[in-house]
Every structure is written in C-alpha cells, then in structure tokens.
Amino acid sequence: MQDPGEFRTEGTGAPLLAPDYTQKAKKDFLMLGIGLLLFIGVSSVIQILVQSLTAVFLPELSQEPWYLWTLSLVPLYAVGFPLLLLLFRTVPAEKREKKNMPWYVWFGVFTVSVFVMYVGNFIGTVVTTFISLFKGSSVTPAIIDMLENSGTVWTVFAVVIAAPVMEELICRKLIIDRVRRYGELTAALFSATAFGMIHGNFSQFFYAFGLGFIFAWVYLKTGRVIYTMLLHASINLLGGVIGPMILRNVNMDALNESDPQKILEYLVSGGLREMAPLFLYTGVMLSMALVGAILLLIFRKKIVFLPAEEPIEKGKRFKTVYLNIGVALFILFCLGLFVLSILQ
C-alpha cells in the first residue's frame, strides 16, 4: 500500500518524498514575524522619540486628544504598515473563495464576541490587579485614559474606523491568506496571537486574543474581511465610545465616597436618574453576553477548522510557528511593551 506521504514518478515506481512543508513554513513565519516586528517596533520607537521631544519643547501638546491619537496612529499606519507589507509580500497569499454570512448568523457571532470580550476583560483585570498589588499603584494602559478624556469625534475615527480597518486587514486578511495552507487552526491561533500582542499591554491582551480567534474563524469561513471589520467596529463602538461616554456623565466621585450617607444623598438627589443610561447600557451588554454564552454552548461543535493542505511535521508545529527568530523577537518586543506599560 502506498504511503500517503509519498508519490511515484510515472514509469519507474520509485518513491519520492513529499515536499518539506515544515521548512517552507519556517521561512514563511520568519518573514511574517519580521514584518510584524517592524510594524510595531519602528512605530513604537518613533512614538517614544516624538513623545520625548514634545515633552521638552511643547509639553502642552501632551494633553491634546488630537495629538495623542495622531501620535498613536500615524507612525503605525504611515510608517509601520508599509514596512510590514514589504516583508509580507515575500510570502505568497492564496486567493480565497468568498461566501456570504446571513445577518442573523453575524449577529449571533457578535453576541458571542461580547461574551468573549467580557471573559477576556475579566482575566485581564485579574492579572492587572495582581500586578498593581506588587507594584503598589494602579496599572492603567494609556489607551484607557485616552478613551476617557478624548472627544467623541477623535475617538470614533480612531477606534471605530481606523483601528478596525487596519487591524483586520493585517491580522485577518494579510496573515490568514498566507498561513491558512498550514491548517486553519494554526492560522486562527497565530492571527489571534498577533492581534493580542499588538495591543501592547496585559489589560487588553486577553480579550483581544479571544476576539481575534473569533474574528479569524469568521474570516476563514467567509473569506470576507468586511464581516470582521464590522464585528471589530461594533465591539469598539460599544466598549470604547458608548461606554466611556455614559460613564463621563456619572459622578463617580460621589459613588466612591466612603460615607454611605453621602452616597445615598447623591442617589436620592438625582444620582439614580443620572445613572439610568448606565443601568440600561449594562443590562443590554450583559444580556448580549448571556445570549452569546448560550449560543457558544449550543453551536460549539460547528466551530471547526479544516486540516492543513501543506502540513507541518508532527510535533514541530509550535516551534515552527512561534519559536522562529522573527516571531520570537516580535513576541519578546511586545512583552517589553507590556512591561513598559506597567512601569509608566
């Protein structure tokens, strides 16, 4: 019986070894890792240099939302992204068959995404709480302060338009089209890892990884990045725009009073009316998360991934994908950003 890993030349019957996909995969993931490293590394260096110069010569700009968002986005997408493309183009991309997703399926996936976001956010909160205890002070990523203090227009542009479009283009289309041949699960996990890492802090990594995995499954099944862009934008709109907007209208100082009598006075004197939008928002979000959890439980067996067309050698998958020098340096650099976000 012929070994499925071999094929024979016509007329001779001599066995020939199948192509060495593991070596090919090592080279492909190496180039993708270097591309991701340049994307986040060069951008971070530019941001740090500009921020340092601004602190010396124009310190007043450091509080301007337009400046903070510009500093956050322009180095990434105007400098880092072209460098990423330069390296990614060395890895061949496959053409994907495109399939439509009914609106009700998309909405079901959206509720699952809300549930995954809450679970990931809980894990991130636990991790950062422990870090805060050891550090002796709170650990709050800079992005959280930007979301709370920026105007709505800047936040919508950065969080609901720019980030979903660019991050989905990179972490879903550009990555998955180049690594799906090594197995859909491998592609989804690598896509989710890259997505989590580029967020640059422990607080966001866990929910970004979870959402990245869900978004990767959607792209793998449809071949349409517009679906994941809309999922991403919707999640960011709810969590990054509407949530902070509602919280800004609540007197948190009054709620954080240590005297219960003062808290009661605040609630009776109009605090409950002031907090009504927060109650509504929380109720809607938790309801969607509950629906998402139920749908995930019911349809979990439908979350399937096709096997590799070009299989990596058994037992060498993790080493090939994550321990090549390109991806390893990318992950180490991002972990350095995680640590830097703690020390700030």
DRENTOR-644464 format. One record per residue (C-alpha): residue number from 1; residue in one letter; x, y negated, z negated. Coordinates in steps of 0.001 Angstrom, whole numbers, plus 500000, padded with zeros to 6 digits. Layout:
// DRENTOR-644464
{num = NUM; residuo = A; px = X; py = Y; pz = Z} .
...
***
This chain:
// DRENTOR-644464
{num = 1; residuo = M; px = 500000; py = 500000; pz = 500000} .
{num = 2; residuo = Q; px = 501397; py = 496589; pz = 500976} .
{num = 3; residuo = D; px = 502294; py = 494248; pz = 498161} .
{num = 4; residuo = P; px = 500106; py = 491097; pz = 498471} .
{num = 5; residuo = G; px = 503194; py = 489025; pz = 497739} .
{num = 6; residuo = E; px = 504855; py = 490218; pz = 500926} .
{num = 7; residuo = F; px = 504144; py = 490112; pz = 504648} .
{num = 8; residuo = R; px = 505722; py = 492041; pz = 507508} .
{num = 9; residuo = T; px = 507165; py = 490916; pz = 510784} .
{num = 10; residuo = E; px = 505421; py = 492319; pz = 513824} .
{num = 11; residuo = G; px = 507039; py = 495438; pz = 515250} .
{num = 12; residuo = T; px = 509702; py = 496002; pz = 512566} .
{num = 13; residuo = G; px = 507644; py = 496667; pz = 509451} .
{num = 14; residuo = A; px = 510419; py = 495069; pz = 507401} .
{num = 15; residuo = P; px = 509063; py = 493343; pz = 504254} .
{num = 16; residuo = L; px = 509749; py = 489654; pz = 503820} .
{num = 17; residuo = L; px = 509381; py = 487813; pz = 500529} .
{num = 18; residuo = A; px = 506568; py = 485287; pz = 500275} .
{num = 19; residuo = P; px = 507634; py = 481625; pz = 500221} .
{num = 20; residuo = D; px = 509140; py = 480477; pz = 496919} .
{num = 21; residuo = Y; px = 506361; py = 478120; pz = 495833} .
{num = 22; residuo = T; px = 507924; py = 477648; pz = 492389} .
{num = 23; residuo = Q; px = 510974; py = 475880; pz = 493799} .
{num = 24; residuo = K; px = 508758; py = 473796; pz = 496053} .
{num = 25; residuo = A; px = 506575; py = 472877; pz = 493065} .
{num = 26; residuo = K; px = 509626; py = 471834; pz = 491037} .
{num = 27; residuo = K; px = 510634; py = 469398; pz = 493754} .
{num = 28; residuo = D; px = 507102; py = 468035; pz = 494148} .
{num = 29; residuo = F; px = 506535; py = 467461; pz = 490422} .
{num = 30; residuo = L; px = 510024; py = 465969; pz = 490126} .
{num = 31; residuo = M; px = 509167; py = 463295; pz = 492704} .
{num = 32; residuo = L; px = 505743; py = 462633; pz = 491164} .
{num = 33; residuo = G; px = 507341; py = 462296; pz = 487731} .
{num = 34; residuo = I; px = 509930; py = 459812; pz = 489010} .
{num = 35; residuo = G; px = 507153; py = 457853; pz = 490727} .
{num = 36; residuo = L; px = 505132; py = 457671; pz = 487516} .
{num = 37; residuo = L; px = 508254; py = 456727; pz = 485561} .
{num = 38; residuo = L; px = 508984; py = 453842; pz = 487925} .
{num = 39; residuo = F; px = 505341; py = 452760; pz = 487840} .
{num = 40; residuo = I; px = 505157; py = 452465; pz = 484067} .
{num = 41; residuo = G; px = 508874; py = 451857; pz = 483343} .
{num = 42; residuo = V; px = 509630; py = 448974; pz = 485692} .
{num = 43; residuo = S; px = 506299; py = 447343; pz = 484844} .
{num = 44; residuo = S; px = 506978; py = 447596; pz = 481101} .
{num = 45; residuo = V; px = 510448; py = 446093; pz = 481442} .
{num = 46; residuo = I; px = 509044; py = 443164; pz = 483438} .
{num = 47; residuo = Q; px = 506272; py = 442642; pz = 480874} .
{num = 48; residuo = I; px = 508736; py = 442658; pz = 477959} .
{num = 49; residuo = L; px = 511114; py = 440212; pz = 479693} .
{num = 50; residuo = V; px = 508342; py = 437807; pz = 480699} .
{num = 51; residuo = Q; px = 506779; py = 438005; pz = 477249} .
{num = 52; residuo = S; px = 510137; py = 437250; pz = 475601} .
{num = 53; residuo = L; px = 510759; py = 434244; pz = 477848} .
{num = 54; residuo = T; px = 507226; py = 432965; pz = 477294} .
{num = 55; residuo = A; px = 507632; py = 433228; pz = 473515} .
{num = 56; residuo = V; px = 510685; py = 430956; pz = 473738} .
{num = 57; residuo = F; px = 509669; py = 428391; pz = 476354} .
{num = 58; residuo = L; px = 505848; py = 428450; pz = 476479} .
{num = 59; residuo = P; px = 504645; py = 430003; pz = 473213} .
{num = 60; residuo = E; px = 501158; py = 428532; pz = 473595} .
{num = 61; residuo = L; px = 500508; py = 430826; pz = 476595} .
{num = 62; residuo = S; px = 500709; py = 433895; pz = 474374} .
{num = 63; residuo = Q; px = 497180; py = 433215; pz = 473148} .
{num = 64; residuo = E; px = 495618; py = 432618; pz = 476558} .
{num = 65; residuo = P; px = 493446; py = 435556; pz = 477776} .
{num = 66; residuo = W; px = 494179; py = 434871; pz = 481454} .
{num = 67; residuo = Y; px = 497913; py = 435020; pz = 480772} .
{num = 68; residuo = L; px = 497690; py = 438250; pz = 478758} .
{num = 69; residuo = W; px = 495610; py = 440040; pz = 481387} .
{num = 70; residuo = T; px = 497825; py = 438734; pz = 484206} .
{num = 71; residuo = L; px = 500919; py = 439945; pz = 482381} .
{num = 72; residuo = S; px = 499249; py = 443300; pz = 481828} .
{num = 73; residuo = L; px = 498024; py = 443885; pz = 485395} .
{num = 74; residuo = V; px = 500314; py = 442126; pz = 487879} .
{num = 75; residuo = P; px = 503594; py = 443980; pz = 487078} .
{num = 76; residuo = L; px = 501741; py = 447308; pz = 487186} .
{num = 77; residuo = Y; px = 499904; py = 446864; pz = 490446} .
{num = 78; residuo = A; px = 502109; py = 444420; pz = 492351} .
{num = 79; residuo = V; px = 505485; py = 445976; pz = 491442} .
{num = 80; residuo = G; px = 504988; py = 449386; pz = 489833} .
{num = 81; residuo = F; px = 502366; py = 450685; pz = 492246} .
{num = 82; residuo = P; px = 504418; py = 450152; pz = 495456} .
{num = 83; residuo = L; px = 507352; py = 451956; pz = 493804} .
{num = 84; residuo = L; px = 505051; py = 454825; pz = 492845} .
{num = 85; residuo = L; px = 503751; py = 455075; pz = 496410} .
{num = 86; residuo = L; px = 507302; py = 455169; pz = 497752} .
{num = 87; residuo = L; px = 508057; py = 458302; pz = 495723} .
{num = 88; residuo = F; px = 504632; py = 459899; pz = 496086} .
{num = 89; residuo = R; px = 504861; py = 459721; pz = 499893} .
{num = 90; residuo = T; px = 507688; py = 462272; pz = 499766} .
{num = 91; residuo = V; px = 505149; py = 464865; pz = 498556} .
{num = 92; residuo = P; px = 502658; py = 465956; pz = 501239} .
{num = 93; residuo = A; px = 498982; py = 465362; pz = 500456} .
{num = 94; residuo = E; px = 496227; py = 467662; pz = 501626} .
{num = 95; residuo = K; px = 493049; py = 466486; pz = 503278} .
{num = 96; residuo = R; px = 490047; py = 467165; pz = 501062} .
{num = 97; residuo = E; px = 486579; py = 468219; pz = 502092} .
{num = 98; residuo = K; px = 484128; py = 465660; pz = 500739} .
{num = 99; residuo = K; px = 480907; py = 466700; pz = 499018} .
{num = 100; residuo = N; px = 478061; py = 464634; pz = 497637} .
{num = 101; residuo = M; px = 477083; py = 464685; pz = 493974} .
{num = 102; residuo = P; px = 473363; py = 464133; pz = 493164} .
{num = 103; residuo = W; px = 472701; py = 461177; pz = 490888} .
{num = 104; residuo = Y; px = 471308; py = 463364; pz = 488109} .
{num = 105; residuo = V; px = 474449; py = 465518; pz = 488095} .
{num = 106; residuo = W; px = 476575; py = 462362; pz = 487998} .
{num = 107; residuo = F; px = 474545; py = 461052; pz = 485055} .
{num = 108; residuo = G; px = 474899; py = 464397; pz = 483275} .
{num = 109; residuo = V; px = 478672; py = 464213; pz = 483713} .
{num = 110; residuo = F; px = 478527; py = 460631; pz = 482443} .
{num = 111; residuo = T; px = 476855; py = 461746; pz = 479185} .
{num = 112; residuo = V; px = 479486; py = 464477; pz = 478815} .
{num = 113; residuo = S; px = 482120; py = 461762; pz = 479292} .
{num = 114; residuo = V; px = 480553; py = 459699; pz = 476488} .
{num = 115; residuo = F; px = 480702; py = 462748; pz = 474193} .
{num = 116; residuo = V; px = 484338; py = 463458; pz = 475123} .
{num = 117; residuo = M; px = 485156; py = 459782; pz = 474560} .
{num = 118; residuo = Y; px = 483736; py = 459910; pz = 471023} .
{num = 119; residuo = V; px = 485609; py = 463131; pz = 470187} .
{num = 120; residuo = G; px = 488873; py = 461787; pz = 471584} .
{num = 121; residuo = N; px = 488395; py = 458456; pz = 469838} .
{num = 122; residuo = F; px = 487816; py = 460270; pz = 466539} .
{num = 123; residuo = I; px = 491049; py = 462235; pz = 466956} .
{num = 124; residuo = G; px = 492919; py = 459058; pz = 467874} .
{num = 125; residuo = T; px = 491502; py = 457268; pz = 464830} .
{num = 126; residuo = V; px = 492592; py = 460098; pz = 462515} .
{num = 127; residuo = V; px = 496119; py = 460075; pz = 463979} .
{num = 128; residuo = T; px = 496499; py = 456288; pz = 463783} .
{num = 129; residuo = T; px = 495085; py = 456274; pz = 460236} .
{num = 130; residuo = F; px = 497808; py = 458682; pz = 459100} .
{num = 131; residuo = I; px = 500416; py = 456589; pz = 460909} .
{num = 132; residuo = S; px = 499055; py = 453453; pz = 459207} .
{num = 133; residuo = L; px = 499376; py = 455124; pz = 455793} .
{num = 134; residuo = F; px = 503039; py = 455935; pz = 456408} .
{num = 135; residuo = K; px = 503723; py = 452530; pz = 457951} .
{num = 136; residuo = G; px = 501936; py = 450632; pz = 455194} .
{num = 137; residuo = S; px = 499944; py = 448476; pz = 457595} .
{num = 138; residuo = S; px = 497280; py = 448946; pz = 460240} .
{num = 139; residuo = V; px = 498170; py = 450188; pz = 463722} .
{num = 140; residuo = T; px = 496102; py = 448324; pz = 466308} .
{num = 141; residuo = P; px = 497033; py = 448542; pz = 470006} .
{num = 142; residuo = A; px = 497428; py = 445180; pz = 471734} .
{num = 143; residuo = I; px = 494656; py = 446107; pz = 474167} .
{num = 144; residuo = I; px = 492130; py = 446202; pz = 471311} .
{num = 145; residuo = D; px = 492948; py = 442619; pz = 470317} .
{num = 146; residuo = M; px = 492719; py = 441552; pz = 473957} .
{num = 147; residuo = L; px = 489274; py = 443116; pz = 474335} .
{num = 148; residuo = E; px = 488013; py = 441452; pz = 471156} .
{num = 149; residuo = N; px = 489393; py = 437992; pz = 471933} .
{num = 150; residuo = S; px = 489113; py = 437681; pz = 475716} .
{num = 151; residuo = G; px = 486322; py = 436025; pz = 477642} .
{num = 152; residuo = T; px = 483779; py = 438208; pz = 479383} .
{num = 153; residuo = V; px = 484868; py = 437332; pz = 482934} .
{num = 154; residuo = W; px = 488503; py = 438319; pz = 482400} .
{num = 155; residuo = T; px = 487557; py = 441473; pz = 480532} .
{num = 156; residuo = V; px = 485104; py = 442593; pz = 483227} .
{num = 157; residuo = F; px = 487643; py = 442018; pz = 486002} .
{num = 158; residuo = A; px = 490462; py = 443838; pz = 484203} .
{num = 159; residuo = V; px = 488555; py = 446650; pz = 482500} .
{num = 160; residuo = V; px = 485589; py = 447333; pz = 484781} .
{num = 161; residuo = I; px = 487112; py = 446610; pz = 488202} .
{num = 162; residuo = A; px = 490932; py = 446640; pz = 488345} .
{num = 163; residuo = A; px = 491709; py = 449474; pz = 485916} .
{num = 164; residuo = P; px = 489104; py = 451995; pz = 487187} .
{num = 165; residuo = V; px = 490014; py = 451432; pz = 490829} .
{num = 166; residuo = M; px = 493799; py = 451617; pz = 490424} .
{num = 167; residuo = E; px = 493966; py = 454284; pz = 487719} .
{num = 168; residuo = E; px = 491559; py = 456595; pz = 489536} .
{num = 169; residuo = L; px = 493411; py = 456057; pz = 492790} .
{num = 170; residuo = I; px = 496690; py = 457050; pz = 491109} .
{num = 171; residuo = C; px = 495678; py = 459711; pz = 488588} .
{num = 172; residuo = R; px = 492980; py = 461388; pz = 490623} .
{num = 173; residuo = K; px = 493376; py = 460932; pz = 494391} .
{num = 174; residuo = L; px = 497123; py = 460439; pz = 494784} .
{num = 175; residuo = I; px = 498114; py = 463057; pz = 492206} .
{num = 176; residuo = I; px = 495460; py = 465737; pz = 492741} .
{num = 177; residuo = D; px = 495720; py = 465660; pz = 496541} .
{num = 178; residuo = R; px = 499414; py = 466525; pz = 496103} .
{num = 179; residuo = V; px = 499241; py = 469242; pz = 493427} .
{num = 180; residuo = R; px = 495887; py = 470999; pz = 493927} .
{num = 181; residuo = R; px = 497653; py = 473653; pz = 496006} .
{num = 182; residuo = Y; px = 499328; py = 474850; pz = 492800} .
{num = 183; residuo = G; px = 495958; py = 475525; pz = 491163} .
{num = 184; residuo = E; px = 493011; py = 473305; pz = 490266} .
{num = 185; residuo = L; px = 493506; py = 473748; pz = 486508} .
{num = 186; residuo = T; px = 497162; py = 472775; pz = 486827} .
{num = 187; residuo = A; px = 496137; py = 469706; pz = 488838} .
{num = 188; residuo = A; px = 493446; py = 468702; pz = 486318} .
{num = 189; residuo = L; px = 495766; py = 469043; pz = 483324} .
{num = 190; residuo = F; px = 498588; py = 467131; pz = 484996} .
{num = 191; residuo = S; px = 496168; py = 464407; pz = 486112} .
{num = 192; residuo = A; px = 494773; py = 464113; pz = 482572} .
{num = 193; residuo = T; px = 498266; py = 464035; pz = 481029} .
{num = 194; residuo = A; px = 499410; py = 461235; pz = 483334} .
{num = 195; residuo = F; px = 496193; py = 459314; pz = 482635} .
{num = 196; residuo = G; px = 496604; py = 459632; pz = 478875} .
{num = 197; residuo = M; px = 500284; py = 458737; pz = 478919} .
{num = 198; residuo = I; px = 499984; py = 455533; pz = 480958} .
{num = 199; residuo = H; px = 497670; py = 454079; pz = 478273} .
{num = 200; residuo = G; px = 500783; py = 453676; pz = 476132} .
{num = 201; residuo = N; px = 499508; py = 454347; pz = 472589} .
{num = 202; residuo = F; px = 498269; py = 457128; pz = 470321} .
{num = 203; residuo = S; px = 494913; py = 455435; pz = 469754} .
{num = 204; residuo = Q; px = 493859; py = 455746; pz = 473400} .
{num = 205; residuo = F; px = 495781; py = 458846; pz = 474472} .
{num = 206; residuo = F; px = 493367; py = 461498; pz = 473206} .
{num = 207; residuo = Y; px = 490144; py = 460151; pz = 474680} .
{num = 208; residuo = A; px = 491969; py = 459147; pz = 477880} .
{num = 209; residuo = F; px = 493273; py = 462712; pz = 478234} .
{num = 210; residuo = G; px = 489793; py = 464155; pz = 477698} .
{num = 211; residuo = L; px = 488138; py = 461749; pz = 480118} .
{num = 212; residuo = G; px = 490937; py = 462298; pz = 482617} .
{num = 213; residuo = F; px = 490246; py = 466026; pz = 482563} .
{num = 214; residuo = I; px = 486508; py = 465483; pz = 483203} .
{num = 215; residuo = F; px = 487202; py = 462966; pz = 485967} .
{num = 216; residuo = A; px = 489712; py = 465375; pz = 487543} .
{num = 217; residuo = W; px = 487077; py = 468142; pz = 487645} .
{num = 218; residuo = V; px = 484637; py = 465776; pz = 489365} .
{num = 219; residuo = Y; px = 487212; py = 464802; pz = 491987} .
{num = 220; residuo = L; px = 488250; py = 468412; pz = 492552} .
{num = 221; residuo = K; px = 484643; py = 469415; pz = 493196} .
{num = 222; residuo = T; px = 483628; py = 466454; pz = 495370} .
{num = 223; residuo = G; px = 486802; py = 465074; pz = 496939} .
{num = 224; residuo = R; px = 485277; py = 461599; pz = 496443} .
{num = 225; residuo = V; px = 487232; py = 459269; pz = 494171} .
{num = 226; residuo = I; px = 484348; py = 456774; pz = 494193} .
{num = 227; residuo = Y; px = 482471; py = 459051; pz = 491761} .
{num = 228; residuo = T; px = 485298; py = 458981; pz = 489229} .
{num = 229; residuo = M; px = 485792; py = 455236; pz = 489705} .
{num = 230; residuo = L; px = 482111; py = 454700; pz = 488825} .
{num = 231; residuo = L; px = 482375; py = 457018; pz = 485803} .
{num = 232; residuo = H; px = 485507; py = 455205; pz = 484643} .
{num = 233; residuo = A; px = 483979; py = 451759; pz = 485187} .
{num = 234; residuo = S; px = 480770; py = 452715; pz = 483362} .
{num = 235; residuo = I; px = 482638; py = 454055; pz = 480334} .
{num = 236; residuo = N; px = 484843; py = 450952; pz = 480221} .
{num = 237; residuo = L; px = 481826; py = 448668; pz = 480573} .
{num = 238; residuo = L; px = 480092; py = 450252; pz = 477586} .
{num = 239; residuo = G; px = 483136; py = 450631; pz = 475379} .
{num = 240; residuo = G; px = 485343; py = 447754; pz = 476465} .
{num = 241; residuo = V; px = 482874; py = 444984; pz = 477309} .
{num = 242; residuo = I; px = 479408; py = 445511; pz = 475828} .
{num = 243; residuo = G; px = 480615; py = 446980; pz = 472527} .
{num = 244; residuo = P; px = 483084; py = 444177; pz = 471666} .
{num = 245; residuo = M; px = 480581; py = 441568; pz = 472896} .
{num = 246; residuo = I; px = 477969; py = 442847; pz = 470428} .
{num = 247; residuo = L; px = 480475; py = 443057; pz = 467580} .
{num = 248; residuo = R; px = 481538; py = 439429; pz = 468116} .
{num = 249; residuo = N; px = 478000; py = 438387; pz = 467176} .
{num = 250; residuo = V; px = 478069; py = 440287; pz = 463879} .
{num = 251; residuo = N; px = 479526; py = 438674; pz = 460758} .
{num = 252; residuo = M; px = 481982; py = 441422; pz = 459860} .
{num = 253; residuo = D; px = 483485; py = 439354; pz = 457028} .
{num = 254; residuo = A; px = 480125; py = 439364; pz = 455265} .
{num = 255; residuo = L; px = 479787; py = 443127; pz = 455700} .
{num = 256; residuo = N; px = 483298; py = 443697; pz = 454346} .
{num = 257; residuo = E; px = 482547; py = 441857; pz = 451096} .
{num = 258; residuo = S; px = 483373; py = 443901; pz = 448006} .
{num = 259; residuo = D; px = 480337; py = 442467; pz = 446186} .
{num = 260; residuo = P; px = 477165; py = 444448; pz = 447142} .
{num = 261; residuo = Q; px = 475020; py = 441471; pz = 446137} .
{num = 262; residuo = K; px = 476659; py = 439249; pz = 448745} .
{num = 263; residuo = I; px = 476186; py = 441910; pz = 451425} .
{num = 264; residuo = L; px = 472505; py = 442185; pz = 450509} .
{num = 265; residuo = E; px = 472091; py = 438407; pz = 450640} .
{num = 266; residuo = Y; px = 473650; py = 438362; pz = 454113} .
{num = 267; residuo = L; px = 471348; py = 441127; pz = 455376} .
{num = 268; residuo = V; px = 468215; py = 439513; pz = 453945} .
{num = 269; residuo = S; px = 469102; py = 436038; pz = 455214} .
{num = 270; residuo = G; px = 469281; py = 437111; pz = 458854} .
{num = 271; residuo = G; px = 472004; py = 439713; pz = 458975} .
{num = 272; residuo = L; px = 469615; py = 442515; pz = 459923} .
{num = 273; residuo = R; px = 468330; py = 440514; pz = 462881} .
{num = 274; residuo = E; px = 471892; py = 439706; pz = 463849} .
{num = 275; residuo = M; px = 472801; py = 443398; pz = 463698} .
{num = 276; residuo = A; px = 469783; py = 444646; pz = 465703} .
{num = 277; residuo = P; px = 471717; py = 444773; pz = 469034} .
{num = 278; residuo = L; px = 474462; py = 446749; pz = 467279} .
{num = 279; residuo = F; px = 471923; py = 449283; pz = 465981} .
{num = 280; residuo = L; px = 470416; py = 449607; pz = 469467} .
{num = 281; residuo = Y; px = 473805; py = 449981; pz = 471142} .
{num = 282; residuo = T; px = 474970; py = 452575; pz = 468622} .
{num = 283; residuo = G; px = 471734; py = 454512; pz = 468945} .
{num = 284; residuo = V; px = 471931; py = 454628; pz = 472738} .
{num = 285; residuo = M; px = 475590; py = 455652; pz = 472740} .
{num = 286; residuo = L; px = 475120; py = 458384; pz = 470139} .
{num = 287; residuo = S; px = 472047; py = 459674; pz = 471980} .
{num = 288; residuo = M; px = 474020; py = 459953; pz = 475224} .
{num = 289; residuo = A; px = 476874; py = 461651; pz = 473373} .
{num = 290; residuo = L; px = 474422; py = 464181; pz = 471897} .
{num = 291; residuo = V; px = 472922; py = 464872; pz = 475341} .
{num = 292; residuo = G; px = 476443; py = 465252; pz = 476715} .
{num = 293; residuo = A; px = 477397; py = 467732; pz = 473997} .
{num = 294; residuo = I; px = 474280; py = 469827; pz = 474723} .
{num = 295; residuo = L; px = 474882; py = 469764; pz = 478487} .
{num = 296; residuo = L; px = 478517; py = 470724; pz = 477985} .
{num = 297; residuo = L; px = 477453; py = 473684; pz = 475846} .
{num = 298; residuo = I; px = 474801; py = 474827; pz = 478334} .
{num = 299; residuo = F; px = 476806; py = 474391; pz = 481528} .
{num = 300; residuo = R; px = 480320; py = 475075; pz = 480211} .
{num = 301; residuo = K; px = 480651; py = 478184; pz = 482403} .
{num = 302; residuo = K; px = 480137; py = 476045; pz = 485506} .
{num = 303; residuo = I; px = 483338; py = 474145; pz = 484772} .
{num = 304; residuo = V; px = 485502; py = 476433; pz = 486882} .
{num = 305; residuo = F; px = 488798; py = 475865; pz = 488657} .
{num = 306; residuo = L; px = 489928; py = 477600; pz = 491824} .
{num = 307; residuo = P; px = 493217; py = 479540; pz = 491744} .
{num = 308; residuo = A; px = 496400; py = 478350; pz = 493392} .
{num = 309; residuo = E; px = 496878; py = 478535; pz = 497131} .
{num = 310; residuo = E; px = 500626; py = 478274; pz = 496509} .
{num = 311; residuo = P; px = 501082; py = 479983; pz = 493114} .
{num = 312; residuo = I; px = 503870; py = 479054; pz = 490729} .
{num = 313; residuo = E; px = 505716; py = 482055; pz = 489348} .
{num = 314; residuo = K; px = 504009; py = 483535; pz = 486292} .
{num = 315; residuo = G; px = 505491; py = 482311; pz = 483020} .
{num = 316; residuo = K; px = 507174; py = 479311; pz = 484652} .
{num = 317; residuo = R; px = 504188; py = 477017; pz = 485116} .
{num = 318; residuo = F; px = 504717; py = 474753; pz = 482069} .
{num = 319; residuo = K; px = 508458; py = 474467; pz = 482668} .
{num = 320; residuo = T; px = 507955; py = 473741; pz = 486358} .
{num = 321; residuo = V; px = 505269; py = 471101; pz = 485860} .
{num = 322; residuo = Y; px = 506293; py = 469315; pz = 482665} .
{num = 323; residuo = L; px = 509954; py = 470083; pz = 481940} .
{num = 324; residuo = N; px = 511464; py = 468995; pz = 485233} .
{num = 325; residuo = I; px = 513621; py = 465909; pz = 484743} .
{num = 326; residuo = G; px = 511199; py = 463488; pz = 486450} .
{num = 327; residuo = V; px = 508050; py = 464342; pz = 484480} .
{num = 328; residuo = A; px = 510015; py = 464854; pz = 481251} .
{num = 329; residuo = L; px = 511546; py = 461367; pz = 481477} .
{num = 330; residuo = F; px = 508141; py = 459875; pz = 482277} .
{num = 331; residuo = I; px = 506603; py = 461506; pz = 479179} .
{num = 332; residuo = L; px = 509555; py = 460510; pz = 476968} .
{num = 333; residuo = F; px = 509361; py = 456898; pz = 478158} .
{num = 334; residuo = C; px = 505619; py = 456784; pz = 477441} .
{num = 335; residuo = L; px = 506204; py = 458263; pz = 473987} .
{num = 336; residuo = G; px = 508674; py = 455439; pz = 473454} .
{num = 337; residuo = L; px = 505882; py = 453001; pz = 474298} .
{num = 338; residuo = F; px = 503670; py = 454818; pz = 471783} .
{num = 339; residuo = V; px = 506301; py = 454262; pz = 469083} .
{num = 340; residuo = L; px = 506790; py = 450635; pz = 470147} .
{num = 341; residuo = S; px = 503038; py = 450017; pz = 469810} .
{num = 342; residuo = I; px = 503255; py = 451309; pz = 466225} .
{num = 343; residuo = L; px = 506196; py = 449074; pz = 465300} .
{num = 344; residuo = Q; px = 504616; py = 445862; pz = 466647} .
***
